[in-house]
Amino acid sequence: MKVLFAASEGYPFAKTGGLGDVIGSLPAELKKKGLDVRVIMPKYDQIPQEFKSKMKSVAEFSIRLNRVVRYCRIESMSYNGMVYYFIDNEYYFKQSSYYGYSDEVEKFIYFSKAILDSLREINYCPDIIHCHDWHTALIPFLIKRKYSDTFYGKIKTVLTIHNLKYQGILSKDFLNGLIELENGSSEIEFNGYANLLKGGISSADLVTTVSPTYAREIQNENLGEGLEPVLRANHQKIRGILNGIDYNLYNPETDKSLYSKYTNSYSEKIKNKIEFQNKFGLTEGADIPMIAVISRLTEQKGIDLIKEQIDNILCFDLQLVVLGVGERRYEEFFADSALRYPGKLCTFIKFDESLSRQIYGATDMVLMPSKFEPCGLTQMIAMRYGAVPIVRATGGLKDSVISFEKSEKGTGFNFNHYDGEEMKETILKAIKVYSQKDKWMLLFHNAIDTDLSWSRSVTEYIKEYEEIFNC
């Protein structure tokens, strides 16, 4: 079976978050199971030169968008035994960041058309195109409405929703001009606009989300982002498949970022904690509980709850480490708070992969009080490094963290309501267990021994691929 992954980013070439991690690991895991998997993504200017130097041009052609002809070149390279294709167009992809420009929707409409047109140019026809988020959600719609000849007619499409909040919305007339859709389509129209994600949901053969709970949550008004009627109407083809993490990439036994490598040894993990405390000015003490927040600093991630309760949390004998970037109000708050709590609060306003691994290796707990969380990888990486998650039970956090209060097989601590006081009380419960070393050792080993690799999820994806392939 030939599967082409189409996405706006993918590790190690370009990554801003969980989508990049998934594209960096899931295709490789599927390839190990015998599928012919390839990946196609933009050739961003920020891709490291070490990769650019290995790319070779395999096709050049033009694409028409609203009476404007845009150049397109397809470059290709092999990485870890898998073929990657890159759409090269400097007008769209030679920008200082991946996202956030006024022409962003137009850029990814171009990207979607370029993917489909490139298949003829390189003479490659996949059995399935696996699209990710709104950036490539136009592809299933185009295959149904514009690319239905014999070359494209048998291609099946899968759309994975990583975050329903972002949908790719533009005026109907502008979309009709860009893709020359003369009469419009109810499949893609929504509330007087064109909605690319809606078009993908309506047109794809299969729609997946990145956790079973999120698949249910988004069909309800509170988390449906306005698309809950569309999702309910298509419920028969929606599946929730929990993400995994790459156990080779995230491995405390081999991680060069750590001060002291370890397997499932708590004493070796503590060495990382002491080194981290000394290096970054925290009060040294193996028995002082350390809690980390490794996150985008946005409302979705529950940062308001931490902001509300920070004084009530830090009045206890514990330490807080914050790593992330996001909304300026949150960045300034944590920077100011670090000055108010020297030795107890350490703030890093940046994205730093190596530093994040040092924190995973050092911290006892990771706090994720998300308002909603489609899947979340932070809690999985934390458990891989023996850090216990404290999470709000939503989306993938609910699916991947077992409450230690309810079961001796528990892997973390959960709270149900988006409420600062409930979050604080859950933190205090975790601190109490931390002071009981026999219980904490049980919890530590439960967390670090949990299998959150791709093994189970890959089997589910293959089953779903086969089902739509054989229809």
C-alpha positions in Angstrom: 0.0 0.0 0.0 1.3 3.4 -1.0 0.6 6.2 1.4 1.6 9.9 0.9 1.6 12.1 4.0 0.8 15.7 3.2 1.6 18.2 5.9 2.7 21.8 6.6 5.6 20.7 8.8 7.6 17.7 9.8 10.6 17.0 12.0 13.6 17.3 11.5 13.0 19.7 8.6 10.5 22.1 10.1 8.6 21.9 13.4 6.6 24.2 15.6 4.7 21.7 17.7 3.0 18.4 17.9 2.1 18.2 14.2 5.8 18.3 13.4 6.6 15.5 15.8 3.8 13.3 14.4 5.0 13.8 10.8 8.5 13.1 12.0 7.7 9.7 13.6 4.4 8.2 12.4 5.3 7.7 8.7 8.6 6.0 9.7 6.7 3.6 12.1 4.2 2.7 9.3 7.1 2.1 6.9 8.5 -0.4 9.4 5.3 -2.3 9.0 5.8 -2.7 5.3 3.9 0.2 3.8 5.4 2.4 1.1 5.2 5.7 2.9 6.4 9.1 1.6 6.0 12.6 2.9 5.4 15.9 1.1 5.8 19.3 2.7 6.9 22.9 1.9 10.5 23.7 1.3 10.8 26.5 3.8 13.7 28.8 3.8 14.4 27.8 7.5 15.1 24.2 6.6 18.7 23.5 7.7 21.3 23.7 5.0 22.5 20.2 5.7 19.1 18.9 4.3 18.8 21.4 1.5 22.2 20.4 0.1 20.9 16.8 -0.3 17.7 17.7 -2.2 17.5 17.1 -5.9 15.0 18.7 -8.3 12.6 16.1 -9.8 10.0 18.3 -11.6 9.2 21.9 -12.5 5.8 23.2 -13.7 3.4 26.1 -13.2 0.2 26.4 -11.2 -2.6 28.9 -12.0 -4.2 30.7 -9.0 -6.9 33.3 -9.9 -5.4 34.2 -13.2 -1.9 34.4 -11.7 0.6 31.7 -12.8 2.9 30.5 -9.9 6.1 28.6 -10.4 6.5 25.2 -8.7 9.5 23.0 -8.3 9.5 19.6 -6.6 12.7 18.5 -4.8 13.3 15.2 -3.3 15.7 13.5 -0.8 15.9 10.3 1.2 16.1 10.5 5.0 16.3 7.4 7.2 15.3 5.2 4.3 12.2 7.2 3.4 11.4 9.5 0.5 10.6 13.1 1.2 9.2 15.6 -1.4 9.4 19.4 -1.0 7.3 22.0 -2.7 9.6 24.9 -3.6 8.2 28.4 -4.3 10.0 31.3 -2.8 7.0 33.7 -3.1 5.2 31.6 -0.4 7.8 29.7 1.5 10.8 32.1 1.8 9.2 33.9 4.7 10.7 34.5 8.2 8.3 32.1 9.9 6.1 29.2 8.8 2.7 30.7 9.8 1.0 34.0 10.6 1.1 35.9 7.3 -1.9 37.6 5.7 -1.7 35.3 2.6 -1.5 32.2 4.7 -4.7 30.6 3.4 -3.7 31.3 -0.2 -0.3 29.8 0.5 -1.7 26.5 1.6 -4.3 26.4 -1.2 -1.3 26.7 -3.5 0.4 24.0 -1.5 -2.6 21.6 -1.9 -2.9 22.2 -5.6 0.9 21.8 -6.0 0.8 18.4 -4.2 -1.9 17.1 -6.5 -0.4 18.5 -9.7 3.1 17.1 -8.7 1.8 13.5 -8.7 1.5 13.5 -12.5 4.8 15.3 -12.9 6.7 12.7 -10.9 4.5 9.8 -12.1 3.6 8.7 -8.6 0.1 7.8 -7.7 -0.5 6.8 -4.0 -3.3 4.6 -2.9 -4.0 7.0 0.0 -3.1 10.6 0.7 -3.1 11.2 4.4 -3.7 15.0 5.0 -3.1 16.9 8.2 -5.1 19.8 9.6 -6.6 22.6 7.5 -3.4 23.3 5.6 -4.0 20.2 3.4 -7.7 19.7 4.0 -8.5 21.1 0.5 -6.9 17.9 -1.1 -9.9 15.5 -0.4 -12.3 18.2 -1.7 -10.3 18.8 -4.8 -10.0 15.1 -5.6 -13.8 14.8 -5.4 -14.6 18.0 -7.3 -11.6 18.7 -9.6 -9.2 15.8 -9.9 -11.6 12.9 -10.6 -10.1 11.5 -13.8 -8.5 8.1 -14.1 -5.2 9.1 -12.6 -6.7 10.5 -9.4 -10.0 8.7 -9.3 -8.9 5.7 -7.2 -6.9 7.7 -4.6 -8.5 7.5 -1.1 -8.0 10.3 1.4 -7.6 10.5 5.2 -7.8 13.8 7.1 -6.3 14.0 10.6 -7.5 16.9 12.8 -4.7 17.9 15.2 -6.5 21.0 16.4 -10.0 21.9 15.3 -9.6 25.6 16.4 -7.7 26.4 13.1 -9.9 25.9 10.0 -8.6 27.9 7.0 -11.4 30.4 6.4 -11.7 32.7 3.4 -14.3 34.3 1.2 -16.2 32.0 -1.2 -15.5 34.2 -4.2 -11.8 34.3 -3.5 -11.6 30.5 -3.1 -13.7 30.0 -6.3 -11.2 32.2 -8.2 -8.1 30.5 -6.8 -9.3 27.0 -7.7 -11.7 27.9 -10.5 -14.7 26.5 -8.8 -17.5 28.0 -10.9 -20.6 27.1 -8.9 -19.2 26.8 -5.4 -20.1 23.8 -3.2 -22.1 23.2 -0.1 -19.4 20.8 1.1 -16.9 23.7 1.6 -19.3 26.6 2.3 -19.9 27.5 6.0 -21.6 30.5 7.5 -21.2 32.5 4.3 -17.5 31.7 3.9 -15.4 29.0 2.5 -14.0 26.7 5.2 -11.2 24.4 4.1 -11.4 22.2 7.1 -15.1 21.7 6.6 -14.5 20.8 3.0 -11.9 18.2 4.1 -14.2 16.7 6.7 -17.1 16.4 4.2 -15.0 15.0 1.4 -12.4 12.7 3.0 -13.0 8.9 3.1 -11.8 8.8 6.7 -11.4 11.5 9.4 -9.2 10.9 12.4 -8.4 12.9 15.5 -5.4 12.4 17.7 -7.2 10.9 20.6 -10.5 9.0 21.2 -11.8 11.5 23.8 -11.1 14.5 21.5 -13.1 12.7 18.7 -16.1 12.7 21.0 -15.5 16.1 22.5 -15.5 18.0 19.2 -18.9 16.7 18.2 -20.3 18.7 21.1 -20.9 22.5 21.2 -18.4 23.3 23.9 -15.4 22.1 21.8 -16.8 21.8 18.3 -15.5 25.3 17.3 -18.7 25.8 15.3 -18.2 22.7 13.2 -20.0 20.2 15.6 -23.0 19.9 13.2 -20.7 18.9 10.3 -18.8 16.5 12.6 -22.0 14.9 13.8 -23.2 14.5 10.3 -20.0 12.7 9.4 -19.7 10.7 12.7 -19.7 7.4 10.9 -16.3 8.0 9.4 -14.6 9.7 12.4 -12.0 7.8 14.4 -9.9 8.8 17.4 -6.4 7.3 17.4 -4.1 8.4 20.2 -0.7 9.7 19.1 2.5 8.2 20.2 6.1 9.4 20.6 9.3 8.2 19.0 11.0 6.1 21.7 14.4 6.4 19.9 14.2 10.2 19.8 13.0 10.6 23.4 15.1 8.2 25.3 16.7 9.1 28.7 19.2 6.2 28.3 20.8 7.8 25.2 19.8 11.5 25.4 22.9 13.7 25.0 21.1 16.7 26.5 20.9 15.1 30.0 23.5 15.6 32.7 23.2 12.0 33.7 21.6 9.3 31.4 19.3 6.7 33.0 16.9 3.9 32.3 14.3 3.5 35.1 16.7 4.5 37.9 15.2 7.1 40.2 18.6 7.8 41.8 20.1 8.6 38.4 17.3 10.9 37.5 17.8 12.8 40.7 21.4 13.6 39.6 19.9 15.6 36.7 17.7 17.5 39.2 20.6 18.5 41.4 22.7 19.6 38.4 19.7 21.6 37.0 19.1 23.3 40.3 22.7 24.4 40.6 23.0 25.6 37.1 19.9 27.7 37.1 19.9 29.1 40.6 17.2 27.0 42.2 17.6 26.0 45.8 19.5 22.7 45.9 17.6 19.8 47.4 16.8 16.3 46.1 13.6 16.2 48.2 12.2 19.6 47.1 9.4 18.7 44.6 10.0 20.2 41.2 7.1 20.9 38.8 7.6 21.9 35.2 5.5 23.7 32.6 6.8 23.0 29.1 4.2 24.6 26.8 3.1 27.2 24.4 2.1 30.1 26.7 -1.5 30.4 25.4 -5.0 30.4 26.8 -5.7 26.9 25.4 -2.9 25.5 27.6 -4.5 26.6 30.8 -1.9 29.3 31.6 -4.7 31.5 33.1 -5.1 28.9 35.8 -1.4 28.9 36.7 -1.4 32.7 36.6 -4.3 32.8 39.0 -2.8 30.3 41.5 0.9 30.9 41.3 1.2 32.7 44.6 -1.0 30.0 46.3 1.2 27.3 44.7 4.6 28.8 45.4 3.8 29.4 49.1 4.5 25.7 49.5 8.0 24.1 49.6 8.3 23.4 45.9 9.9 24.7 42.7 8.4 25.7 39.4 10.2 25.7 36.1 8.6 27.3 33.0 9.8 26.9 29.4 7.8 28.3 26.5 6.9 31.2 24.2 3.4 32.5 23.4 1.2 35.5 24.3 3.2 38.5 25.5 1.1 38.9 28.6 2.0 35.4 29.8 5.7 35.8 28.9 5.9 39.0 30.9 4.0 37.5 33.8 6.3 34.5 34.2 9.4 36.7 33.7 8.2 39.1 36.5 7.2 36.2 38.7 10.7 34.7 38.5 12.1 37.9 40.0 9.6 37.7 42.9 10.5 34.1 43.7 14.3 33.6 43.4 15.4 30.1 44.0 11.8 28.8 43.6 10.8 29.8 40.1 12.9 29.5 36.9 11.5 31.0 33.7 12.8 30.5 30.1 10.9 32.5 27.5 12.1 30.6 24.4 11.8 27.4 22.4 14.8 25.2 23.2 14.7 21.5 22.4 17.8 20.6 24.3 16.7 22.6 27.4 13.3 21.0 27.4 15.0 17.5 27.6 17.1 18.7 30.5 13.9 19.8 32.2 12.2 16.5 31.6 15.2 14.7 33.0 15.3 17.0 36.1 11.7 17.6 37.1 9.5 15.4 39.3 6.2 16.5 37.7 4.9 18.2 34.6 1.8 20.4 34.8 -0.7 20.6 31.9 -4.0 22.3 33.0 -5.3 22.6 29.4 -8.6 24.2 28.6 -8.7 21.6 25.7 -6.0 19.3 24.4 -6.5 17.2 21.2 -3.7 14.9 22.2 -0.7 16.4 23.9 2.8 14.9 23.6 4.3 16.7 26.6 2.7 14.3 29.1 4.0 11.3 27.1 7.5 12.6 26.9 7.3 13.4 30.6 6.4 9.8 31.5 9.1 8.5 29.2 11.6 10.5 31.4 10.0 9.5 34.7 8.2 12.8 35.3 4.7 12.4 36.6 2.0 14.4 34.8 -0.6 16.6 36.5 -3.3 17.2 33.9 -6.8 18.3 33.3 -8.8 15.3 32.1 -9.6 16.4 28.6 -8.8 15.0 25.2 -5.6 13.0 24.9 -4.6 13.9 28.5 -7.6 11.9 29.7 -6.7 9.0 27.4 -3.0 8.8 28.3 -2.8 9.6 32.0 -4.3 7.1 34.5 -5.3 8.7 37.9 -3.1 7.4 40.7 -5.9 8.4 43.1 -8.1 5.8 41.5 -5.7 3.0 40.8 -2.3 1.7 42.0 -1.5 1.4 38.3 -2.0 5.1 37.9 0.6 7.2 36.1 -0.3 10.7 37.2 -2.9 13.1 38.7 -6.1 14.3 37.0 -8.6 17.0 37.7 -11.9 17.4 35.8 -13.0 21.0 35.8 -11.3 24.1 34.3 -10.9 25.6 37.7 -7.8 27.1 39.4 -8.7 25.9 42.9 -9.2 22.3 41.7 -5.9 22.5 39.9 -4.1 23.7 43.1 -5.7 21.0 45.2 -4.5 18.4 42.7 -1.0 19.7 42.9 -1.1 19.5 46.6 -2.3 15.8 46.4 0.7 15.1 44.1 3.1 16.8 46.6 1.7 14.7 49.4 2.3 11.5 47.5 5.8 12.8 46.7 6.6 13.0 50.4 5.7 9.3 50.8 8.6 7.7 49.0 7.3 4.2 48.7 4.2 5.5 46.9 6.2 7.9 44.8 8.5 5.0 43.7 5.5 3.0 42.6 4.1 6.0 40.7 7.5 6.8 39.2 7.9 3.3 37.8 4.3 3.2 36.6 5.0 6.3 34.6 8.4 5.5 33.2 7.3 1.9 32.3 4.2 3.0 30.4 4.4 2.2 26.7 3.3 5.3 24.8 5.2 4.5 21.6 3.5 4.3 18.2 3.1 0.5 18.3 -0.6 0.3 19.1 -1.6 3.4 17.1 0.2 2.2 14.0 -1.8 -1.0 14.0 -5.0 1.0 14.2 -4.0 3.3 11.3 -3.2 0.3 9.1 -6.6 -1.3 9.9 -8.3 1.9 8.9 -6.2 2.3 5.8 -7.1 -1.2 4.7 -10.8 -0.6 5.3 -11.0 2.4 3.1 -8.6 1.0 0.5 -10.8 -2.1 0.0 -14.1 -0.2 -0.2 
